[in-house]
Amino acid sequence: MRSTRATRTIGREFARQLASSYPAHPADAIAALGGTAPWPGPALIWAEIEPTRVRFISRRQAHT
């Protein structure tokens, strides 16, 4: 999910629902995508997207 002011606000407002729907920690999912760990199950990964790069955020919720 792209880390924007709007999505961070939604993330804060619905933190409990998102955590129950996507229980795996983002850091575990990022490690699995990198091939260093098994897939942990449903996960929500925040990302900062720029024209030349994408940076995954390994915490559960991006802050403002």
C-alpha positions, 0 to 999 in steps of 0.5 A, spaced: 500 500 500 502 506 498 504 511 504 500 517 503 497 522 508 490 519 506 492 511 506 496 513 513 489 516 516 485 510 514 491 505 517 490 509 523 482 509 523 482 502 521 488 499 525 485 493 529 481 491 522 487 491 518 491 487 523 486 482 524 485 481 516 493 481 515 496 478 521 503 477 518 508 482 520 510 486 514 518 485 516 516 477 515 513 479 508 518 483 506 523 478 507 519 472 504 519 477 498 527 477 498 527 470 498 530 469 505 524 467 509 518 463 508 511 466 506 508 468 513 501 469 510 496 475 509 500 481 510 500 489 508 506 492 506 506 500 506 511 503 501 514 509 499 513 510 491 518 515 488 519 515 480 526 512 481 525 507 487 520 503 491 522 503 499 518 498 503 516 500 510 517 494 515 513 496 520 505 495 521 503 502 520 506 508 517 506 514 521 505 521 518 
